[in-house]
């Protein structure tokens, strides 16, 4: 039997189809590689962003904790300052309301005539004058040499230069004694400002 050999070099299938198949596979591979690289890049970017975000959050938490501790210290300091301010205000209020009788004795020493003797000094606070203003009332009894001396003493208390701090000086209960002297009672209102210990300390 004779063996038949094919002497033709023409391929049974077209070569163009193989080349097209190889080209398609190469393009797909390139696209896959590009997608892979993009995915790796995105994954790396996400990881870096996550790491940066975690660091930022940690830093903010540390800052908040530091500020919180500072606020706690500041709150204690503020409370102490508020307490001190309250004590100062209370002390100032008490000082403003505190009065001293020292100016009264200085005033009486200045205006009392030589022939007048005062005794039975009574000082009362929380009084009001005829106009309803708060005043300090002083009541005394005295002895004068005669009627004219009593009148002169009343005129002395009524001088205009004393009106800013004394009000309504009043002489009453006049009585003539056996030796010719005159006894009387005196009441006068003093302004609280005149007796203010705070203002007195400022002038010392």
Secondary structure, DSSP 8 states (H G I E B T S, - for coil): -----------SS-HHHHHHHHHHHHHHHHHHHHHHHHHHHHHHHHHHHHHHHHHHHHHHHHHHHHHHHHHHHHHHHHHHHHHHHHHHHHHHHHHHH-B-SHHHHHHHHHH--TTEEEEEEEEEEEEE-TTS-EEEEEEEEEEESSHHHHHHHHHHHT-GGGTTTEEEEEEEEEEE-TTS-EEEEEEEEEETTTTBHHHHHHH-
